[in-house]
Amino acid sequence: MVHIAFAVPDSVLVNVVHEAWALHEKLFGKHVDLRYTVDFSIDPEFILSKHYNADVIVSRGGVAAALKERNTLIPVVEIPITSDDMRTSIRRAIERYGEQPIGVVGTVNTIRPVYFMSHDFPVSIRPYPTSSVYMRDLVEGMERAVADGSRIILAGHNTCHYCDEHGIPAELIYSSVESVFLAIIEAKRCADIARLERENSMIFRGIVNNVFEGIIAVDRDNIIRTFNPAAAELLGRKTSDCLGHPLNQALPEGRLTSILSDNMAYTNEIVRIGSDNFVLNSTPINHEGKRLGTLVTFQAAQTISNAESRLRDRQRVSGHLAKYHFENILGESPAIRNAIYQARRYAGVDSNILLYGETGTGKELFAQSIHNESNRALGPFVPVNCAAIPENLMESEFFGYEGGAFTGASKAGKIGLFEAAHEGTIFLDEVSDIPLTLQSRLLRVIQEREVRRVGSNRVTPIDVRIICATNRNLLELIEQGRFREDLYFRLKVLSVDLPPLRERGTDISKIMQHYLSYYTHKFSKPAITLSPQASALALTYSWPGNIREIRNISEQLAVLCESEVVTPEDMAMVLPLPKSAKPAPVPPTQFSDLEELNRLQILHVVQTAGSRTKAAQILGISKTTLWRKCKEYGITT
């Protein structure tokens, strides 16, 4: 609802306002959210007290000027006095008093039309501007007009009233319906602007009052103009005791009051208030070289520290997330079960772990599983392939850098991988490829549990669990001077040896069948299975690429096989076996049941393993069981 309050100096103008409003409704329609009131009043104090909740006050002449001077909250719209209004007023004065010289008295905004209209009257018309709407100035203007020979005074209500009391001919300056109509249009525009300003002010107050940072602003006289609830809570003060009060009275002397009084900018200034530390930023507010005030924002240092921890926690959302668990590790052989048992036990402590295994044995799978079973499972898991990072970039990748630390560096700087892994796990794969020049710094990070970004002079504490992996003999590298012994013992607090696929016996067939099912589904092909002969052939192969190789072979078979069963011929086509290792095709009828499959598997393993002890390990059975099986199947090799 928009409320427009009219305050006019005579009863005639009250009727003019009603006529103008009726015309407005006729032209623009009647709106339920727009109303007006009109009073015959010339006392500014009375008008402001009565219409304190109006959206706009409309008045004219001296009363309008006085309202603008006294009021800073409610917009005041002045009813314009046009040249036509002034001509009408002059004609009425001549009709009433005859053709005599006329003096037009009032403030400039009242008598302005006299300066612009043409003088086509039979009498002289002279303006007498006054410096204010106070009565003494109006009387002084009227007396000048009379002294100059004016016989009729044309003025506002106060001056006309004075003239009537002293027997001086006077006529009230007239306002037309059109003038009031124009004032209504302007009042509506001002009401819309005032509404927008109120809404913007509410938004601004909402922002200031709901941010977690304390905000204090003072003006040029160091009077506190903004003091939000966060500032009150952080400083233990009441807003009512600070807002609108001088700075030196509201807040105790100290660094905060000194900064608020200064005309200088401060960034991340550490300020101690009472027993707490605060991080403060200050901005001077200047215009055309003059100080208008100072704005200060601040928050508790502990809050920033907590926020930094939460930010580090969210690093895993950007891809630092471990998705595998021990349940995802395929195989039931004693070798793989023993490795899983060790890794599960290690997951319960925070010590560093070294995973050793040939390429493709599942080192990252184990690392992710350890992380997901540890008390760091909710933190980030940051995998790093040390062999894939150029040596000249490794330091900045590991530890981050400050903006502009080196040519080509981002202006914003960059967080390092160790910082990204805070309260989580960093997995250093191919750790043997870390250059010696960086190994000493890595050792210090492990010892001190803090990192220093490239180009920075401050350290950042970190809480990181390190899991390393390698397929190379680190002890040999130590003897060759290519790996630090002290770093080796820092990394190899706990260790797990991951068995190669050739030592996992019948796991090979199970893993291959798993991937065959995966790829036939992926390629929308009919399901295929390993024949007993193909399975037996797979057991004779050494699988130097381990899981990675068996996965690739399975994908090839899923693409190439045209039947629902993988035959020995299919296997021979994809396995890079020497010809001597490929068994001659055996009629399918000889492999009609599971017992015959077991016999064939044991036969091939015993023939290729080199010893029955090694064969028992590959098959995942004891030497006694192997001896019994060989006797049962008539295997004498």
C-alpha positions as CSV (number, residue, x, y, z in Angstrom):
1,M,0.0,0.0,0.0
2,V,1.3,3.4,-1.1
3,H,0.2,6.3,1.1
4,I,0.5,9.9,-0.4
5,A,-0.1,12.6,2.2
6,F,-1.1,16.1,0.9
7,A,-0.4,19.1,3.2
8,V,-1.8,22.3,1.6
9,P,-1.9,25.9,3.0
10,D,-5.6,26.8,2.3
11,S,-9.0,25.2,2.1
12,V,-9.4,26.1,-1.6
13,L,-6.4,24.0,-2.5
14,V,-7.9,21.1,-0.5
15,N,-10.7,20.9,-3.1
16,V,-8.2,21.2,-5.9
17,V,-6.4,18.1,-4.6
18,H,-9.6,16.2,-4.5
19,E,-10.4,17.2,-8.1
20,A,-6.8,16.3,-9.3
21,W,-7.1,12.9,-7.6
22,A,-10.4,12.2,-9.2
23,L,-8.9,13.0,-12.6
24,H,-6.0,10.7,-11.9
25,E,-8.3,7.8,-11.1
26,K,-10.4,8.6,-14.2
27,L,-7.3,8.4,-16.5
28,F,-5.4,5.6,-14.7
29,G,-8.0,3.7,-12.9
30,K,-8.6,3.2,-9.2
31,H,-5.9,1.2,-7.4
32,V,-6.6,-0.5,-4.0
33,D,-2.9,-0.3,-3.2
34,L,-2.8,3.5,-3.6
35,R,-4.4,5.9,-1.2
36,Y,-4.2,9.6,-0.2
37,T,-5.0,12.0,2.6
38,V,-5.2,15.8,2.5
39,D,-4.9,18.3,5.3
40,F,-5.2,22.0,5.5
41,S,-1.9,22.7,7.4
42,I,1.1,24.9,7.2
43,D,3.0,23.7,10.4
44,P,5.9,21.5,9.2
45,E,6.4,19.9,12.7
46,F,2.7,19.0,12.8
47,I,2.7,17.6,9.3
48,L,5.8,15.4,9.9
49,S,4.5,14.0,13.2
50,K,1.0,13.2,11.7
51,H,2.3,11.7,8.5
52,Y,5.5,9.9,9.8
53,N,4.3,6.7,8.2
54,A,3.5,8.2,4.8
55,D,5.4,7.1,1.7
56,V,5.4,10.6,0.2
57,I,4.4,14.0,1.5
58,V,3.1,16.5,-1.1
59,S,3.0,20.2,-0.4
60,R,3.9,23.5,-2.1
61,G,5.9,26.7,-1.8
62,G,7.4,27.6,1.6
63,V,5.8,24.6,3.4
64,A,7.4,22.2,1.0
65,A,10.8,23.8,1.4
66,A,10.5,23.7,5.2
67,L,9.5,20.0,5.1
68,K,12.5,19.2,2.9
69,E,14.8,21.1,5.3
70,R,13.5,19.3,8.4
71,N,12.8,15.8,7.0
72,T,15.4,13.2,5.9
73,L,13.4,10.1,5.8
74,I,10.2,10.8,3.9
75,P,10.4,12.0,0.3
76,V,8.7,15.5,-0.2
77,V,7.2,16.4,-3.6
78,E,6.4,20.0,-4.3
79,I,3.3,21.1,-6.1
80,P,4.7,23.1,-9.0
81,I,3.6,26.7,-9.5
82,T,3.5,27.1,-13.3
83,S,3.5,30.3,-15.4
84,D,-0.2,29.7,-16.0
85,D,-0.8,29.4,-12.2
86,M,1.0,32.7,-11.8
87,R,-1.0,34.5,-14.5
88,T,-4.3,33.3,-13.0
89,S,-3.1,34.6,-9.6
90,I,-2.2,38.0,-11.1
91,R,-5.6,38.3,-12.9
92,R,-7.5,37.4,-9.6
93,A,-5.5,40.1,-7.8
94,I,-6.3,42.7,-10.4
95,E,-10.0,41.8,-10.4
96,R,-10.1,42.1,-6.6
97,Y,-8.0,45.2,-6.1
98,G,-7.8,46.9,-9.5
99,E,-4.9,47.8,-11.7
100,Q,-2.1,48.5,-9.2
101,P,1.6,47.5,-9.1
102,I,2.0,44.0,-7.8
103,G,4.9,42.6,-5.8
104,V,5.4,38.8,-5.8
105,V,6.9,37.7,-2.5
106,G,8.3,34.3,-1.5
107,T,11.1,31.8,-1.9
108,V,12.6,31.3,-5.3
109,N,10.7,27.9,-5.7
110,T,7.4,29.9,-5.2
111,I,7.9,32.9,-7.4
112,R,10.1,31.3,-10.1
113,P,7.5,31.6,-12.9
114,V,7.6,35.4,-12.7
115,Y,11.2,35.4,-14.1
116,F,10.1,33.4,-17.2
117,M,6.6,34.6,-18.2
118,S,6.0,37.6,-20.5
119,H,4.6,40.7,-18.9
120,D,1.3,41.3,-20.8
121,F,-0.5,42.9,-17.9
122,P,-1.5,46.6,-17.5
123,V,0.4,46.8,-14.3
124,S,4.0,46.2,-13.2
125,I,4.9,42.8,-11.8
126,R,8.0,42.6,-9.8
127,P,9.5,39.6,-7.9
128,Y,10.9,39.8,-4.3
129,P,12.7,36.6,-3.4
130,T,13.2,35.7,0.2
131,S,16.1,33.7,1.7
132,S,13.9,31.4,3.7
133,V,10.3,30.5,4.6
134,Y,10.7,31.9,8.1
135,M,8.3,34.7,8.9
136,R,10.9,37.4,9.5
137,D,12.3,36.8,6.0
138,L,8.8,36.8,4.4
139,V,7.9,40.1,6.1
140,E,11.2,41.6,5.1
141,G,10.5,40.7,1.4
142,M,7.0,42.1,1.7
143,E,8.2,45.4,3.2
144,R,10.7,45.7,0.3
145,A,7.9,45.3,-2.2
146,V,5.8,48.0,-0.4
147,A,8.7,50.3,-0.2
148,D,9.2,49.9,-4.0
149,G,5.6,51.0,-4.6
150,S,3.8,47.7,-4.8
151,R,0.2,48.1,-3.8
152,I,-0.8,44.5,-4.1
153,I,1.2,41.6,-2.6
154,L,1.0,38.2,-4.3
155,A,2.4,35.5,-2.0
156,G,1.9,32.3,0.0
157,H,-0.4,31.6,2.8
158,N,1.8,33.0,5.7
159,T,2.6,36.2,4.0
160,C,-1.0,36.8,2.9
161,H,-2.2,36.2,6.5
162,Y,0.3,38.8,7.8
163,C,-0.8,41.3,5.1
164,D,-4.5,40.8,6.0
165,E,-3.7,41.5,9.7
166,H,-1.9,44.7,8.7
167,G,-4.4,46.0,6.1
168,I,-2.1,45.4,3.1
169,P,-4.0,44.1,-0.1
170,A,-2.8,40.5,-0.7
171,E,-3.7,37.6,-2.9
172,L,-2.8,33.9,-2.5
173,I,-0.8,32.4,-5.3
174,Y,-3.1,29.9,-7.1
175,S,-2.4,26.3,-7.9
176,S,-4.4,24.6,-10.7
177,V,-5.8,21.0,-10.9
178,E,-3.1,20.3,-13.6
179,S,-0.3,21.3,-11.2
180,V,-1.6,19.1,-8.5
181,F,-2.1,16.3,-11.0
182,L,1.6,16.6,-12.0
183,A,2.5,16.4,-8.4
184,I,0.6,13.1,-8.0
185,I,2.5,11.6,-10.9
186,E,5.8,12.7,-9.4
187,A,4.7,11.4,-5.9
188,K,4.0,8.0,-7.3
189,R,7.4,7.9,-9.0
190,C,9.1,8.9,-5.7
191,A,7.1,6.3,-3.8
192,D,8.3,3.6,-6.2
193,I,11.9,4.8,-5.8
194,A,11.5,4.9,-2.0
195,R,10.1,1.4,-2.0
196,L,13.1,0.1,-4.1
197,E,15.5,1.9,-1.7
198,R,13.7,0.4,1.3
199,E,14.0,-3.1,-0.3
200,N,17.6,-2.6,-1.1
201,S,18.2,-1.3,2.4
202,M,16.5,-4.4,3.8
203,I,18.6,-6.6,1.6
204,F,21.7,-4.8,2.7
205,R,20.7,-5.1,6.4
206,G,19.9,-8.7,5.8
207,I,23.3,-9.4,4.4
208,V,25.1,-7.4,7.1
209,N,23.1,-9.0,9.9
210,N,23.4,-12.6,8.7
211,V,27.0,-12.9,7.7
212,F,29.3,-14.8,10.1
213,E,31.9,-12.0,10.0
214,G,31.8,-9.1,12.4
215,I,31.2,-5.8,10.5
216,I,31.8,-2.4,12.0
217,A,31.7,0.9,10.0
218,V,32.4,4.4,11.3
219,D,31.8,7.8,9.7
220,R,34.2,10.7,9.3
221,D,33.6,11.7,12.9
222,N,34.2,8.1,14.1
223,I,30.6,7.6,15.0
224,I,29.7,3.9,14.7
225,R,27.1,3.6,11.8
226,T,27.2,-0.2,11.4
227,F,27.6,-2.8,14.1
228,N,26.2,-6.2,13.1
229,P,25.1,-9.0,15.4
230,A,28.2,-11.0,14.6
231,A,30.4,-8.1,15.8
232,A,28.3,-7.9,18.9
233,E,28.7,-11.6,19.6
234,L,32.4,-11.8,18.8
235,L,33.2,-8.7,21.0
236,G,30.7,-9.5,23.7
237,R,28.9,-6.1,23.3
238,K,25.3,-5.0,22.8
239,T,24.5,-3.4,19.5
240,S,22.5,-0.7,21.2
241,D,25.5,0.3,23.3
242,C,27.6,0.8,20.1
243,L,25.4,1.8,17.2
244,G,25.3,5.6,16.9
245,H,27.9,6.1,19.6
246,P,31.4,7.6,19.3
247,L,34.0,4.9,18.7
248,N,36.1,5.8,21.7
249,Q,33.1,5.5,24.0
250,A,31.6,2.3,22.6
251,L,34.8,0.2,22.3
252,P,37.9,0.0,24.5
253,E,41.1,1.4,23.3
254,G,43.2,-1.0,21.4
255,R,44.3,-2.2,18.0
256,L,40.7,-2.5,16.7
257,T,39.8,1.1,17.6
258,S,43.1,2.3,16.2
259,I,42.4,0.6,12.8
260,L,38.9,2.0,12.7
261,S,40.2,5.5,13.3
262,D,42.9,5.1,10.6
263,N,42.5,5.9,7.0
264,M,44.6,2.9,5.9
265,A,43.8,-0.6,4.5
266,Y,44.7,-3.7,6.3
267,T,44.6,-7.3,5.0
268,N,44.5,-10.4,7.3
269,E,45.7,-8.4,10.2
270,I,46.0,-10.5,13.4
271,V,44.4,-8.5,16.3
272,R,44.1,-9.8,19.8
273,I,41.0,-8.6,21.7
274,G,40.7,-9.9,25.2
275,S,41.8,-13.5,25.2
276,D,41.0,-14.2,21.6
277,N,42.8,-13.7,18.3
278,F,40.9,-12.2,15.3
279,V,41.7,-11.9,11.6
280,L,40.8,-8.4,10.5
281,N,40.4,-6.6,7.2
282,S,40.0,-2.9,6.9
283,T,39.0,-0.6,4.0
284,P,39.0,3.2,4.2
285,I,36.0,4.9,2.5
286,N,37.1,8.0,0.6
287,H,35.5,10.2,-1.9
288,E,37.3,12.9,-3.9
289,G,40.3,12.7,-1.5
290,K,38.2,13.1,1.6
291,R,37.7,10.5,4.3
292,L,34.0,9.4,4.7
293,G,34.7,6.6,7.2
294,T,36.2,3.2,7.7
295,L,34.8,-0.3,7.2
296,V,36.2,-3.2,9.1
297,T,35.4,-6.9,8.9
298,F,36.8,-9.6,11.2
299,Q,36.3,-13.1,12.5
300,A,37.8,-15.4,15.1
301,A,41.1,-17.0,14.0
302,Q,39.8,-20.4,15.2
303,T,36.8,-20.1,12.9
304,I,39.1,-19.6,9.9
305,S,41.1,-22.7,11.0
306,N,38.0,-24.8,11.2
307,A,36.8,-23.6,7.8
308,E,40.2,-24.5,6.3
309,S,39.8,-28.0,7.7
310,R,36.3,-28.3,6.2
311,L,37.6,-27.1,2.9
312,R,40.3,-29.7,2.9
313,D,37.6,-32.3,3.7
314,R,35.7,-31.4,0.6
315,Q,38.8,-32.0,-1.6
316,R,37.6,-35.6,-2.0
317,V,34.5,-34.2,-3.8
318,S,36.8,-33.1,-6.6
319,G,37.8,-36.7,-7.4
320,H,39.9,-37.6,-4.3
321,L,37.7,-40.5,-3.4
322,A,38.5,-44.1,-2.9
323,K,35.9,-46.4,-4.4
324,Y,37.3,-49.9,-3.9
325,H,37.0,-52.1,-0.8
326,F,38.6,-55.5,0.1
327,E,35.4,-57.2,-1.1
328,N,36.3,-56.0,-4.6
329,I,39.5,-58.1,-4.6
330,L,38.9,-61.3,-6.6
331,G,40.4,-64.6,-5.6
332,E,40.3,-67.3,-2.9
333,S,43.9,-68.6,-3.0
334,P,45.9,-68.7,0.2
335,A,48.4,-66.2,-1.2
336,I,45.9,-63.5,-1.9
337,R,43.9,-64.2,1.3
338,N,47.1,-63.8,3.3
339,A,47.8,-60.4,1.7
340,I,44.2,-59.2,2.4
341,Y,44.5,-60.4,6.0
342,Q,47.7,-58.4,6.5
343,A,46.3,-55.3,4.8
344,R,43.0,-55.4,6.8
345,R,45.0,-55.5,10.1
346,Y,47.2,-52.6,8.9
347,A,44.1,-50.5,8.0
348,G,43.4,-50.2,11.7
349,V,46.5,-48.2,12.5
350,D,47.9,-45.0,11.1
351,S,51.4,-46.2,10.2
352,N,52.9,-45.7,6.7
353,I,52.6,-48.8,4.5
354,L,54.8,-50.0,1.6
355,L,53.0,-52.2,-1.0
356,Y,55.4,-54.3,-3.1
357,G,54.2,-56.2,-6.1
358,E,54.8,-56.7,-9.8
359,T,52.9,-54.5,-12.3
360,G,49.2,-55.3,-12.4
361,T,49.0,-57.0,-9.0
362,G,46.4,-54.5,-7.7
363,K,48.5,-52.1,-5.6
364,E,46.1,-49.2,-5.9
365,L,43.2,-51.5,-5.3
366,F,44.8,-52.5,-2.0
367,A,45.6,-48.9,-1.1
368,Q,42.0,-47.8,-1.7
369,S,40.8,-50.7,0.4
370,I,43.1,-49.9,3.3
371,H,41.9,-46.3,3.2
372,N,38.2,-47.2,3.1
373,E,38.7,-49.6,6.1
374,S,40.6,-47.1,8.2
375,N,39.5,-44.3,10.4
376,R,40.3,-41.9,7.5
377,A,37.6,-43.3,5.3
378,L,35.7,-40.0,5.3
379,G,38.8,-38.0,4.3
380,P,40.3,-37.7,0.8
381,F,42.2,-40.4,-1.0
382,V,44.8,-38.7,-3.2
383,P,46.5,-41.1,-5.7
384,V,49.8,-39.9,-7.2
385,N,51.7,-41.7,-10.0
386,C,55.2,-40.5,-9.3
387,A,56.5,-41.9,-12.6
388,A,54.0,-39.7,-14.5
389,I,55.1,-36.3,-13.1
390,P,58.0,-34.5,-14.7
391,E,60.9,-34.0,-12.4
392,N,60.8,-30.2,-12.7
393,L,57.2,-30.1,-11.7
394,M,57.2,-32.7,-8.9
395,E,58.0,-30.3,-6.1
396,S,55.2,-27.9,-6.9
397,E,52.7,-30.7,-7.5
398,F,53.6,-32.4,-4.2
399,F,53.7,-29.3,-2.0
400,G,51.8,-26.5,-4.0
401,Y,53.0,-23.0,-4.8
402,E,52.2,-19.4,-4.1
403,G,50.9,-17.1,-6.8
404,G,53.7,-16.0,-9.2
405,A,56.2,-18.3,-7.5
406,F,57.8,-19.1,-10.8
407,T,57.3,-18.4,-14.5
408,G,54.0,-19.8,-15.7
409,A,52.6,-20.1,-12.2
410,S,48.9,-19.3,-11.6
411,K,48.4,-15.9,-10.0
412,A,46.0,-17.6,-7.5
413,G,48.6,-20.2,-6.5
414,K,47.8,-23.9,-6.1
415,I,47.3,-26.4,-3.3
416,G,49.7,-29.3,-3.2
417,L,48.8,-33.0,-3.3
418,F,49.9,-33.4,0.4
419,E,47.6,-30.5,1.5
420,A,44.8,-32.0,-0.6
421,A,45.2,-35.2,1.3
422,H,44.9,-33.6,4.7
423,E,43.1,-35.9,7.2
424,G,43.1,-38.6,4.6
425,T,45.5,-40.8,2.7
426,I,48.0,-40.0,-0.1
427,F,49.0,-43.0,-2.3
428,L,52.5,-42.6,-3.8
429,D,52.6,-45.2,-6.6
430,E,56.0,-45.9,-8.2
431,V,57.6,-44.2,-5.3
432,S,61.0,-45.4,-6.5
433,D,60.8,-42.8,-9.3
434,I,61.0,-39.8,-6.9
435,P,64.3,-38.0,-7.6
436,L,66.9,-37.8,-4.9
437,T,66.7,-34.0,-4.9
438,L,63.1,-34.3,-3.7
439,Q,63.5,-37.3,-1.4
440,S,65.1,-35.2,1.4
441,R,62.2,-32.8,1.3
442,L,59.7,-35.6,1.4
443,L,61.5,-37.1,4.4
444,R,61.1,-33.8,6.2
445,V,57.4,-33.6,5.4
446,I,57.0,-37.1,6.9
447,Q,59.0,-36.2,10.0
448,E,57.5,-32.7,10.6
449,R,54.0,-33.3,9.3
450,E,54.0,-29.9,7.6
451,V,54.5,-28.5,4.1
452,R,55.9,-25.3,2.8
453,R,54.5,-24.2,-0.6
454,V,57.0,-23.2,-3.3
455,G,57.6,-19.5,-3.0
456,S,56.1,-19.3,0.5
457,N,57.7,-18.5,3.8
458,R,55.1,-20.1,6.0
459,V,54.3,-23.8,6.8
460,T,51.0,-25.5,6.7
461,P,50.4,-28.4,9.2
462,I,49.1,-31.6,7.6
463,D,47.6,-34.8,8.9
464,V,48.3,-37.4,6.2
465,R,48.7,-41.2,6.1
466,I,51.2,-42.3,3.4
467,I,50.8,-45.5,1.4
468,C,53.6,-46.2,-1.1
469,A,53.8,-48.8,-3.8
470,T,56.6,-50.0,-6.0
471,N,57.5,-53.0,-8.3
472,R,61.2,-52.4,-7.9
473,N,63.6,-53.6,-5.2
474,L,64.2,-50.5,-3.1
475,L,67.1,-52.1,-1.2
476,E,69.0,-52.5,-4.5
477,L,68.3,-48.9,-5.3
478,I,69.7,-47.9,-1.9
479,E,72.9,-49.8,-2.6
480,Q,73.1,-48.0,-6.0
481,G,72.7,-44.6,-4.2
482,R,69.4,-43.9,-6.0
483,F,67.1,-44.1,-3.0
484,R,67.6,-42.7,0.6
485,E,67.8,-45.4,3.2
486,D,66.3,-43.1,5.9
487,L,63.3,-42.4,3.6
488,Y,62.9,-46.2,2.9
489,F,62.6,-46.9,6.6
490,R,60.1,-44.0,7.1
491,L,57.9,-45.4,4.3
492,K,58.3,-49.1,5.1
493,V,56.9,-49.1,8.6
494,L,54.5,-51.8,7.5
495,S,54.6,-53.7,4.3
496,V,52.5,-56.1,2.2
497,D,53.8,-58.3,-0.6
498,L,51.2,-58.7,-3.3
499,P,51.4,-62.2,-5.0
500,P,51.8,-62.3,-8.7
501,L,48.9,-64.1,-10.6
502,R,51.1,-67.1,-11.5
503,E,51.2,-68.0,-7.7
504,R,47.5,-67.8,-7.2
505,G,46.5,-71.1,-8.8
506,T,42.8,-71.5,-9.7
507,D,42.2,-67.8,-9.0
508,I,43.3,-67.3,-12.7
509,S,40.2,-69.1,-14.1
510,K,37.9,-67.3,-11.7
511,I,39.3,-63.9,-12.5
512,M,39.3,-64.5,-16.3
513,Q,35.6,-65.7,-16.1
514,H,34.7,-62.6,-14.2
515,Y,36.2,-60.3,-16.8
516,L,34.7,-62.3,-19.7
517,S,31.3,-61.8,-18.1
518,Y,32.0,-58.1,-17.7
519,Y,33.1,-57.4,-21.3
520,T,30.4,-59.5,-23.0
521,H,27.8,-57.5,-21.0
522,K,29.6,-54.3,-21.9
523,F,29.7,-55.1,-25.6
524,S,26.1,-56.5,-25.5
525,K,27.3,-59.9,-26.6
526,P,26.0,-63.4,-25.5
527,A,27.6,-64.7,-22.4
528,I,30.7,-66.9,-22.9
529,T,32.4,-69.3,-20.6
530,L,35.9,-70.9,-20.4
531,S,36.1,-74.5,-21.5
532,P,38.0,-76.8,-19.2
533,Q,40.7,-77.1,-21.8
534,A,41.0,-73.3,-22.1
535,S,41.0,-72.9,-18.3
536,A,43.8,-75.4,-18.0
537,L,45.8,-73.6,-20.6
538,A,45.4,-70.3,-18.8
539,L,46.9,-72.0,-15.7
540,T,50.1,-72.8,-17.6
541,Y,50.8,-69.2,-18.6
542,S,53.0,-67.0,-16.4
543,W,50.9,-63.8,-16.7
544,P,53.8,-61.3,-16.4
545,G,51.2,-58.4,-16.6
546,N,49.1,-60.0,-13.9
547,I,45.6,-58.7,-13.4
548,R,46.0,-56.0,-16.0
549,E,47.1,-58.6,-18.6
550,I,44.3,-61.0,-17.7
551,R,41.8,-58.2,-18.1
552,N,43.2,-57.3,-21.6
553,I,43.2,-61.0,-22.7
554,S,39.6,-61.4,-21.4
555,E,38.6,-58.3,-23.4
556,Q,40.2,-59.8,-26.6
557,L,38.4,-63.1,-26.1
558,A,35.0,-61.3,-25.5
559,V,35.5,-59.6,-28.9
560,L,37.0,-62.5,-30.9
561,C,35.0,-65.5,-29.7
562,E,32.2,-66.5,-32.0
563,S,30.8,-69.3,-29.9
564,E,29.6,-69.4,-26.3
565,V,32.6,-71.3,-25.1
566,V,36.3,-70.3,-25.1
567,T,38.3,-73.1,-26.7
568,P,42.0,-73.9,-26.4
569,E,42.4,-72.6,-30.0
570,D,40.9,-69.3,-28.9
571,M,43.3,-69.1,-25.9
572,A,46.3,-70.0,-28.1
573,M,45.3,-67.2,-30.5
574,V,45.5,-64.5,-27.7
575,L,48.1,-65.9,-25.2
576,P,51.7,-65.0,-26.2
577,L,53.0,-68.5,-25.3
578,P,56.0,-70.1,-27.0
579,K,54.9,-72.9,-29.3
580,S,56.5,-75.6,-27.0
581,A,54.2,-74.5,-24.2
582,K,51.0,-74.9,-26.2
583,P,49.5,-78.3,-25.7
584,A,48.2,-80.3,-28.6
585,P,44.5,-80.1,-29.0
586,V,42.6,-82.8,-27.1
587,P,39.3,-84.2,-28.2
588,P,36.5,-82.5,-26.2
589,T,35.1,-85.8,-25.3
590,Q,38.0,-86.4,-23.0
591,F,36.9,-83.4,-20.8
592,S,33.3,-84.2,-20.2
593,D,33.3,-83.7,-16.4
594,L,34.8,-81.7,-13.6
595,E,37.1,-84.6,-12.5
596,E,38.8,-84.7,-15.9
597,L,39.2,-80.9,-15.7
598,N,41.0,-81.2,-12.4
599,R,43.3,-83.9,-13.7
600,L,44.2,-81.8,-16.8
601,Q,44.9,-78.7,-14.7
602,I,47.1,-80.6,-12.3
603,L,49.0,-82.3,-15.1
604,H,49.8,-79.0,-16.9
605,V,50.9,-77.3,-13.7
606,V,53.1,-80.1,-12.6
607,Q,54.7,-80.3,-16.1
608,T,55.4,-76.5,-16.2
609,A,56.1,-75.6,-12.6
610,G,59.5,-77.2,-12.4
611,S,58.9,-78.9,-9.0
612,R,56.0,-80.3,-7.1
613,T,56.5,-77.8,-4.3
614,K,56.1,-74.9,-6.8
615,A,53.1,-76.7,-8.4
616,A,51.4,-77.0,-5.0
617,Q,51.8,-73.3,-4.4
618,I,50.4,-72.4,-7.8
619,L,47.4,-74.7,-7.3
620,G,46.9,-73.4,-3.7
621,I,47.0,-76.9,-2.1
622,S,49.4,-78.6,0.2
623,K,52.2,-80.9,-1.1
624,T,50.4,-83.9,0.6
625,T,47.2,-83.1,-1.3
626,L,49.1,-82.7,-4.6
627,W,50.9,-86.1,-4.0
628,R,47.5,-87.8,-3.3
629,K,45.9,-86.2,-6.4
630,C,48.8,-87.2,-8.7
631,K,48.6,-90.8,-7.5
632,E,44.8,-90.7,-8.0
633,Y,45.1,-89.4,-11.5
634,G,48.1,-91.5,-12.5
635,I,50.4,-88.5,-13.0
636,T,54.0,-89.6,-12.7
637,T,55.8,-86.6,-14.0
